């Protein structure tokens, strides 16, 4: 999986939405996550809940992935809306990489290890959201995430790998994203022009 850094252009409150937690049947490691976004052309790496906070214990089987409208990358390379993901589906889990290989730049994407992991449960609840907007080498995208210290993106500073809470993110911070030149139809990449704003 090739990922590139994207600079955040804004992080802003976005009201309340129906947020989806993907509870997986395997434990994830620190550095691992799934690819999520509002556009299938730009998906951000959302980190698993492998880290404890002062408020809740770690839940290393869980990715707090975002609201129901968002796309998530599936193990077969397609995308699904988070609202369509069901128990038994397989999502693509990305990372982590050894520190010695973290040399990604916007011009030179780096490959990250991937694996297929089965979803055991999708948990949907109304939660306050943040809209995180970013620019990846001239391509603009955004995603919505729950406003909670347990929700993290994977940092793109110095090649990436660290987890940064969305409550600590701001303009100019760098996160890792997957870019694609092709849009999708029913989850499959197509050659036709697709614009998602």
Steps between C-alpha positions, in 0.01 A plus 500: 500500500651833396438792736603865477501787753216754493507837678192591702330819385237511778346307787151625588192390699245332272192436713369157598505199271446124505851370568611144414750300708643200318561226757731241344553133583877546536706728720673785320847630581606857566558659160219307328173643376251513214459741209195728525381817327220699344651442153615164370790685334642618835484270801674579830658236723288489818689336787361213708418559868818328619606778739362566847382845605420647838132438430468154341713186465643393166269305270748358249229320301324830417530775240274799564466555127263793448139565401275286285562686170878442498681255277722228644753293300408132497747210484422433132593859405142623462333758722179485700303762685546445871121464521525192274774313688372188679636228726696257283629765257877539471665841523853589396722566803812708421836531684707525709840544341846468657645840597798443269270507194304818583627727223180590313465838329213642298701432182613150603222288646611207712349153520337393827419138598134399486284212620135398475308496830140392551244731656327349804259786572411851383397730782304811393425780746433877476815690594645854458721523192798693370560569130868451420597657165836437331707556189708220348720656233222716355221246550256620767300263717334466836358254744277520804601336827358484849624784721673281759856462627489125419458569125834536325649543155843371399758779480680570174777708660838344429341219301223421746418228742399686815139534615363851559165565672253700291445723805868607472509551122516844336579679178842404362519160668580213263316167475524200268252448216449275201452685169327360195436661162186292446154538645272212591157368410339248734837472674704413191755728332384637165663704223223761472549843657357513853490818710431482874492830688 
